[in-house]
Amino acid sequence: QKDVPVANFIMHEIHCSRNIEVCCYCRESIPKSEMKNHIESEHVQVACKCQMKIEKSLLKDHEASVCPLRPALCRYCDIQLTFSSLQDHEIYCGARTERCGGCGRNVMVKDLKEHPRVCG
């Protein structure tokens, strides 16, 4: 899949057909001697902690950005939770109240950032 000078094309083509194979999963050109290792290290199916089966090479991205069990921080209390439980926790956590030092009113945690604009 690369540009080859015309003068070398026949030799290149012979070399490739003997030594190189195209991976049926990712379409990469891989030396035939390394194909089994490539498939086992890149394309074997593994189970994430969320029980989803995914290619080994894609697992890190899955765990970092899509896995429902990936770590996530609550925006109100900075406690670490799983992403799947974050929304319910933030609804509860943001509804807690804290007393405002300026006006003395109890203000919901989710409104604390905006409260100074309307504080007595």
N, C-alpha and C positions, 0 to 999 in steps of 0.2 A: 504493500500500500504506500510505497514511497517512490519518488522520482528517481529513475536510474538512467545514466547515460546510455544512448543507443548502442554504443560500442560494447558495453558490458551487459546488455540486457539478457542475452541467451545464457551466459554464465550465471548471472544473478537468478534467473528463473529456475535453472537446474538446481542451484544451491537452495533456493527457497523450497522447492517442491520436495527435496530430500530432507531438509532440516527444520522447516518451519510449518506450523499448523495454526489455523485460525480458531480461536476459542469459540465454541458454539454459544456461549452465554454472553460474553462481552465483546466479541468480534476483535479482540486483540491478537496480534501475531506473537506466538509463543514458540520457543524452540521445542521440537517434539519431545526431547528428553526431559523437559520441565513441565509438560502439559498436565500430567497426573498431579504433581505437586501444586501447580497453579490452581487447578480445580478444587483440590482439597483445602488449600489455604484461602482462596478467594470466594468460591461459589458454593461450598458445602452449606447446607441449611443448619442453622443453630436456633435454639430457643432462647428468646429474651426472658428476663425475669417476669415480664407481663404475659408470658406464654405464647407470644406471637413468634412464628417461625420466619426467619429472615436469612438472607445470604450473610455469611460471616463478614464479608468486606463492607456490608452496609450497616452492621450492628452498631458501631460507634455513633454514626449519624442518627440512627433510630433512637438510641439511648439518650442522646443529647437534645433532640428536637421534637420527636413525636411520641415517644414512649409515655403512656399514661402514668407510669411509676417513676418517671424522672424526677429528680429533686427540684423543688420550687420554693421560693421564699414568700411568705405573707407580706404584703406591702404595708400592713399596719403594725405587726409585732415582730417581723423578721424571723419568725420560727420557720424551720425547714420542714416541708411536708412533701407528699407526692403530688404531682400535678393534678391527678384525678380527684384529690380531696381538697385542693386549693380553693375552688370556688365556694364550696359550702363553708369552709373555714373563714374565708374573707367576709362572707355575708354576716356570719356570727360575730367575728372579730371587729368588723367595722361598725357594728351596731352597739358595741360597748360604749359607755360614756366616761368622760373625764371632766373634772371641774376646771373651768377656765380661770386662770389666775387674774385676768383683767376684769371680767364682769361677774365672776362667781357662778355663772350658769353651767349646768351639765351639758356638755356638747358631745355628740357622737364622734367616735374616733375617725370615722370616714369623712367627717366635716371639719376636722381640726385645721387642715391647711387653709380652707376658705374662711374659717371663723374670724380671724383677725380683721378682715375687711368689714365685717358687720358687727364686731364686738363693740359694745356700749360706749 
